[in-house]
């Protein structure tokens, strides 16, 4: 045996004896470990594979790989009421001593007393009125700090955890999976944009400039030689229902190729994303797991899902069952 052959033989024996971990083919890491194998998981994997495969007729350049996500009920818990509404009610109670006139208004009286049913009795207009009183008169930055401080101390009464821990682990995996494949992910929420921006980076890895939401009017001014912005007590844009495509068009400037929602408030956004040309993906998160989270759809006062559910099959949208498709709901399950 030649010296070269001898060295090769010895190297082969060493590698065989040591297992050669650095040279072995490592198994691919599962990007969606909290998703059960099934048609919804495969649809998501197939979609990403199709639009990222160079040379494919369905290939989409990274700059056009835009995915949009509703927040409440899609990325985190929205029952029994929206988290931001609880924040608003807390703010109303904190500010009430400065506004004795609020006691003359049944809507404010209910809010101060923590009466959710009474506070919701005014419908959307009533909630906007409460939100305006609770959240105006400060700068966007000051409001975000206020929201972040509240989220750091507030906790859900059912799970006894901070609201920022009640995010859906399977959806965190989707966000990470898409970003690893060249997607830019946006939140498109009916909630207040500054409220969501207060936690989106830390919780979802989504920076503030990739959050679209409802907004209050801003008034520019100047103080101590610096430009200021003050939030006024009136909404100037509601990012829900038909407002979602408008918000996306204004903020992103192009139609998404993937959209994720959970309610009829996302119907327009899902249509806007999936009615474009080429390969598209629309997914609806259906809350059907009362044991691990909540079960609700058509009759719910929060996150009602009826029209979008009826039209999902005809429009090619995938309805994700929390009970059947997810092995766990939260990270700590």
Beta strands, then each sheet from edge to edge (+ up, - down):
strand 1: 66-69
strand 2: 184-192
strand 3: 211-223
strand 4: 226-237
strand 5: 258-261
strand 6: 281-288
strand 7: 295-296
strand 8: 318-321
sheet 1: 4+ 3- 2- 1- 5- 6- 7+
sheet 2: 4+ 3- 2- 1- 5- 6- 8-
end
